[in-house]
Amino acid sequence: MTQRRMTEGAKRYKEYWDKQMADPRFRAIYEEEAAKKELWLQLVEARQAAGLTQEELAKRLGVSQAQVARLEKRGYEAYTLNSLRRYVEALGEEFALEVRVRRPEETVVSP
């Protein structure tokens, strides 16, 4: 019986989520927030792949370790293109900054 409720609950959740994601405004906001949450993690993973600590990266950037920690903090939203460029350059030559622009889906307007 518990298994059936879980299956029914999962089904209801999927239906709810599909309905939410079908709304272009909701989807755009969701994707924007998801992208922000991914950025901090990408920065941390890149620094770790470069074999650097926050302190070592801070020395390369000429800033404090706390400033590097702030850039890598989940939920941080004050990134500038310049700060990201400097961060990535400090990681080393094998790293690059890539910016992608997503165009909103075209909306068909009915007469």
Secondary structure, DSSP 8 states (H G I E B T S, - for coil): -HHHHHHHHHHHHHHHHHHHHHSHHHHHHHHHHHHHHHHHHHHHHHHHHTT--HHHHHHHHTS-HHHHHHHTSTT-----HHHHHHHHHHH-TT-----------------
